[in-house]
Amino acid sequence: RICFIDEVWAFGGAHTSSYITCLKDRSDRLLPECMRHKYSKLPSWMFWGSIVDGKKGPALFWEKE
């Protein structure tokens, strides 16, 4: 018998939001060091599945709280 299992975390929606901080005169707005990324963790879910002898086996799906 051959059995393969794997799990994956998945994130819904947009994954990042970008924010730019700059001086009032906006002279530094294009500098890379002024860019900040905010990563979202919700909503997210995990999937665990298996394949046994070339057929779909048991699988679990749950959302992150």
N, C-alpha and C positions, 0 to 999 in steps of 0.2 A: 504494500500500500504506500502511496505517496500522498503526503499532506502538506499543504502550503497555507500559512496564516500570515496576516498582516493587519496593521491598524494605521489609521490616519486621522489627524486633527484637521478640521475644515473650518474656515471662517466665512461668515456670510457678509454680504454688503461690501462697502468700500473698506479696504484694508488700512489705508493711511489717510491722514489729513496733513496738509503742509501749512506751516505758519511762517511768515517772514516778519522779522523785527528789523526796523531801520530807524535812522535819524529822522528828525522832522523835515529836513530838507530833501530826504529820500536819496541822498548821494550814495549811500552804500546798499541800496536795495537789491542789487544784482550780485553781491558777494556771496559765495557759497556758505561761508561761516555764519551768515545771518538767517539761513534756512533751518527750520526745526521740523521734524516729522513726529507725529503722534500716532502710535499704532493702536488699533482697536482690538480688543479681545472678545467682545460680545457682538452679536450672537455667535456662538461657536458650538461645534458638536464633534463627537468622536465616533468613528465607525471601525468595527473589528469584524473581519470576515475570514472565511477559510474555503479552500478548494481541496477536496479529497477524491483521489482517483479520477481527476478531470471533471468532477461534478461539483456544483455549488454546495458547500456545506453550511453549517450554522453561521449566523451573523448576528451582531449586536449593534445597536445604534442608540446613542444617548446624547442629550444636550448638556452643555456646561451650565452649571447654576451660578 
